[in-house]
Every structure is written in structure tokens, then in C-alpha cells.
């Protein structure tokens, strides 16, 4: 059982963070049309990852986010291994509703996505954490929007192009022009969603702060803050 409310908050935020990160990898092989442009549908869960990253940063500090990021990266690598095993094991002919070609068409591309995202995820998360704390050390508890949006603006520029480059451009799935336009489209979509979700960061901050303030043993929550580096 959880000893403090802060532990419950960390587990809930971590669950949301990890679930959205892994699902984004699995669905990322599907490209969708955004007006005249193309982007991966795997982009859609990432704003939720940004949101939880910022909340974890606020309450569990730089060390908390880095630890969770590396754990998530290991789980993404584990998903990569399971997909690889599932692809090489042949389907039961005449029995399996999904044959090897269909499975390969969907999850074979996902493996490129997972590999590209794994590299991009680690790089972008480390950049995100550094920028977040760069602003927080200068603004204190004020201007949550600045550190939340500012960290996303820079980190996701790297993330968008690294993922597309490894998953689609290098394997020859798209040409260079499509790579650039898709990267910019995905980046602008993620940036727009991050800005739109900014009120949710304030709402989440308020709800978590209220929830922790009602803990019958608030001294335990402070201990947890120190453990995670805040």
C-alpha cells in the first residue's frame, strides 16, 4: 500500500506518462493527412506526455523526471523486443485472423518508429528537463506557462525531426521534402496542442496541491519531495 498521497500522485502521473508514450510508439506507423500535409498519428498522445512531464517536474523535481524517462525508455525497448519476437514467429496458417504479411505491414513499421522514438525520447526529455529547470530557477513558483511551454518549444523540435528521420526518411519511406514538411507539421501540431493544454497544467497543479494539502501526514509528502530532488 502507498504510505503517502505523494506516492499515489507519482504512480498515477507515471502511469499516464508511460501509457501514452508506449501507445504513441505502437500507432506511429500510420500517417494521416493534415490539410495538404502528412504527419504520424503517433504525435497525438505526446501532448499528454508533455503535460505529465511538467507536473512531475513541479512535484518530483529534475531527478524524478529523469528516472521516469529512463524507465519509460527501457519499457519502450522492451516493447521493441516483444514486437520483434512476434514478427519472427509465424502465424498459424488458415487459423490466425491476421497473417504474417498483415502483421508485418502494421508492426514492422512500428519497430522503426519505436527505435527512432527511443533515441528522440531520451534526447528530447533531457532537453525538456534542462530548459524547464533553467526557467524555474529564475522564476520560482511563478510563470508556470513559461517553463512548461518553453521547454516543449525546444525539446519537441528535436523530437519531431529525429523520429521522422529514423523511422521514415532513412528507410526510404518518404523523400526529403516530405520529411521536412511532415516534421514541421508534426512540430506545429504538438506545439499548438501544448499551448492549448496549458490551462490543464494549471488545473493539474491546483488539484495536486489541494490533494496533498489535505494529507493527514503532510510531513511525509515533504520527505518525498526531498527524495525526488526538489
Secondary structure, DSSP 8 states (H G I E B T S, - for coil): --SSHHHHHHHHHHHHHHHHHHHHHHHTT-EEEETTEEEEGGGTTHHHHHHHHHHHHHHHHHHHHHHHHHHHHHHHHHHHHHHHHHHHS---TTT-SS-HHHHIIIIIHHHHHHHHHHHHHHHHHHHHHHHHHHHHHHHTTS-HHHHHHHHHHHHHHHHHHHHHIIIIITTTSS-HHHHHHHHHHHHHHHHHHHHHTHHHHHHHHHHHHHHHHT-TTHHHHHHHHHHTT-
